[in-house]
């Protein structure tokens, strides 16, 4: 496991925990925003990338979003196959409402977290 992977895991876990807390409170929009943030932070590490898509899949199943759940299954497979060779669009939020090939700008606060993990 790379140093970046070790260093980024707590930030991904914090976003996933925030998502769980928000969902438990009935704040589904906020919960998914935290899942998207976890995706942006962890998408360069295969285990984290797959873990976040798995959590997105579980979220969609729990909230009866069948089409989005199927979309997340495809993304789990793609994350497992394409992360290690670097074939992922940086900044993509991982939701099914956006193309899995689209690169997006990374918010400043997440950029700082990722830069700190790289140094």
Buried (B, 14 or more C-beta within 10 A) or exposed (E): EEEBBEBBBEBBBBBBEBBBEBBEEEBBEBBBBBBBBBBBBBBBBBBBBBBBBBBBBEBBEEEEBEEBBEBBEEBBEBBBEBBEEEEBBEBBBBBBEEEBEEEEEBEEEBBEBBEEBEE
